[in-house]
Amino acid sequence: MVIRTIVADDQAVVRTGFVNLLATQDDIQVVGEAEDGAQAVLVAAERRPDLALLDIRMPHKNGIQAAREILAASGGATRVLMLTTFDLDEYVYDALAAGASGFLLKDATFPELLHAVRVVARGDALLAPAVTRRLVAEFARQRAGVLPPRPVDGLTAREAEVLVLIARGLSNAEIAQTLTITDHTVKTHINRLFAKMGLRDRAQAVILAYELGLVLPGRDSPTHAPHAHMPDRGNARARSPVWQR
């Protein structure tokens, strides 16, 4: 299956770099480009891509606003992967809350970029471990004590338990081991949990667990990234960013 993608970034050099790199892959087709958020919304409406690669900080309409409009217009058919130069971006939480399925730093390596595009396009969520920690810290700082706990109506005790373990960053296999159940049973619980709570992916599940008050900032911070972990970046910052290759 070919992943039809659009790329939106206000820096022409960066945008062209991503487009050229993605174009080297047989299973990825770049069907449109945009230099700001407003244009990204128009291009997405016209081309109906499987995935939109959006820079967060763009003129006229930022990536978060563009993500909301693209997701609403497509009914969720277009997945959104956010790009930023800043791993401590204050908009991480807002980007995910807007419906983005992943968050990628611009200094990612080429394999990391391709991994992110493919993971998000197939319907999973992707967060680098450092971004997950930032998400939790940002939530604790801005939202804890502001949002009242939401009721867990409709969830069984086991489903609520699985939700907590997802928020702590455990994979399906680790949840199965923790609860002494099979991988298949874990998947069943997750599918039912997502359906009941209207969740699209694990990124939303992490946010929901904090909003429900099931997980407390600091005490229950995730130790891993939710699902589809990013490869270990090692000394990635000492290497040239993917868009410069």
N, C-alpha and C positions, 0 to 999 in steps of 0.2 A: 504494500500500500504506500502510495506517495503522500507525504505530508505537505500540503499546500500551506505556505507560510508568507506572512507579510512582516516587514521590518520597519520600525519607526524609531528614528533618532534624529535629533536636530543637528548633530555634528556629521557632516557629509562624509568625512574620512572614516569615522567609526561605522556609520551605516553601510557604506560601500564595502568595508572590510568584512562585516558580518554577512552581507549578501553574497560576496564572492566566495567566502568559506562554505556557506551552506550550499551554494550552487555546485560544489564539488561532489556532493553526495547524490547517489542514484535515487534514494528514497525521500529526498527533500527537494521541493520545488518552490522557489521564491516567486510569488505571483504579484507582489506589489511592494512599494516602498512609500514611506511618508516622512516628512521633515518636521512635523509637529503633531500634537494630539488630535487636533481638529481634522487634519488631513487623514490621519490613521483611521478615524471613525468612518470617513467617507470611503476610503480604500477598502476597508473591511466589509462595508455594506455592498460595495460593488463586486468584490472578488470572492467573498464568502470563504475565507481561508479556514483551514483546520486549526491553525495556531497563529497568534499575533505576538511578536516579539517587540515589547514596548519599553522604551526608556521611561523612567519615572519623571525626570525633570525635562520637560519640553515646553516651549512657548505656546501661547494661545489656549492650549488645553493640555494639562499635564497627563502623564501616563495613567494615573489612578482614575481620573475622570473619563479618559478614553476607554479604559478597561471596563468601567461600569456600563458605558453606552454600547460598547461592542458586545459584551456578554448579554445585555438586555435585548439588543436587536437580533442577535443570533439565537436567542433562547438557550444559550450555553453551548451551542454547537461549536463555536470558536473558543479554543482554549487560550489562556493568556499567560505568557511568561514575561516577568518584569526584569528589566535591566537597570543597573545603576553602577556608578563609579564608587559609591560609598557603602562599605559594609556596615557602617553605623548610621545608615539612613533612617531619619525619624519617621519615614513613611512606610516602613516595612509592614507594620501591623495594618495600616490603612489599605495598603495594596492587596494584602491577603483578604481583608474583610470585604474589599470591593469585589472579590471573586477570582483574583489571580490564583493560578495553580502552582506557580513556582517563582523563585526569586534567584537571579543569577548576577554575580558581580562581573563587571567588564574586564577584569583581569583574569578571568577564567581561561583555562587552556582550551585548545581546539577540541580534544576529546570530551572535556567537561561541557562545552557548549552543545556538542552533538548529543551527548547523553541527556542533557536537560531538555532539548527539543523533543527527543524521542519519548522520554518518560512522560512529559506533560501532554504530548499529542495523543498518547494512548490512554489518557484519562487518569493518570496518577498525579500525585503531588510531589513536588521536589523542593526541598529547602536545604541549604548548606548548614552543617551543624552550628557554625558561628551565627548564622542568621536566625536559627531556631532559638538560640540563647538570647539574642537581641529581641526577638519577638516576645519572649516571656518577660524579659526585663522591662520592655516598653509597656507591656500590658500591666505589669505590677505597678509601674510608676504612674501611668495615666488612667487606668481603668479600675484597678482594685479599689474598693471603697466608693466608687462612683456608680457603677452598675450594680443593681440589686441582684442577688442570686436568682436564676431562672428556675422554674419548677422542672422536675425530671419526669413529667407526666408521660405515661405510656412505656417507659423503659423498664425492663426487668432488672433485678439486682445484678444479674450477670452482664447484661448489656451496659449498665452503668460502670461496672467494674472494667469491662473491655475498653470503654471510653477513657477511663482514667489511665489505663496502661498505654493506650495510643498517645495520650497527651504527654506521658512520660517518655515517649520516644521509642517504645518497644516495637519490634517487627512482629509480623504474624507468628513466626516460629517462636519468638521469645515470649509472646503472650500465651501461646499453647503450652510452652514449658512451665511458665509461671502458674497457670491455672490447671495444669495437668489435664489438658484436653487435646484433641487432634487439631491439626491445621485446618481441616475441613470445617470443624465446629467453630473455630475462630472466624473463618470467612463467613459462615452463616450468621453469627452474631453481629459481625460488622455490617453485612448487607442489611440486616433488619434494623440495626441502629441508624445507619445512614438514611434508610427509607423513612423511618419514624421521625427523625429530626431534620429531614430535608437537607442532608449534608451531601456535598459533591465529592469531597476527598478528605484526606487526613489532615491537610492544613486547616480546613474548616473545623474538623473535629478537635484539634488542639485549642483553637479559639473558643469553641463551644464549651469545652471542659472548664476553662477558666471563667467564662461568663456564668456557668451554672454553679460555680463555687465548689466543684468536685475536686479541683486541683488548686492548691494554694501556692502563689508565687514564692520562690525561695526554697520552700520545703520540698516541693514536688517538681522542681525544674527538670526538664528532659535532659537526658545524658546523651541522646543521639538525635539525629534528624529524623522527622517522620517519613517512613517509607523511602523507597528509592534514594538511598543515601548518595550524596556527592562523593566522588572518589577523593582520597586524601590528596590535598593540594600541596603538601610538603612546602617547598620553598617557591610556591607559585608566584609570589610577589616579586621575586628576584628575576623572573622571566618576563619576556615581553607579553603584553596582553594579546588575547586571541585575535582581536581586530587589527593588530599591527602585523600579523604574520602573512 
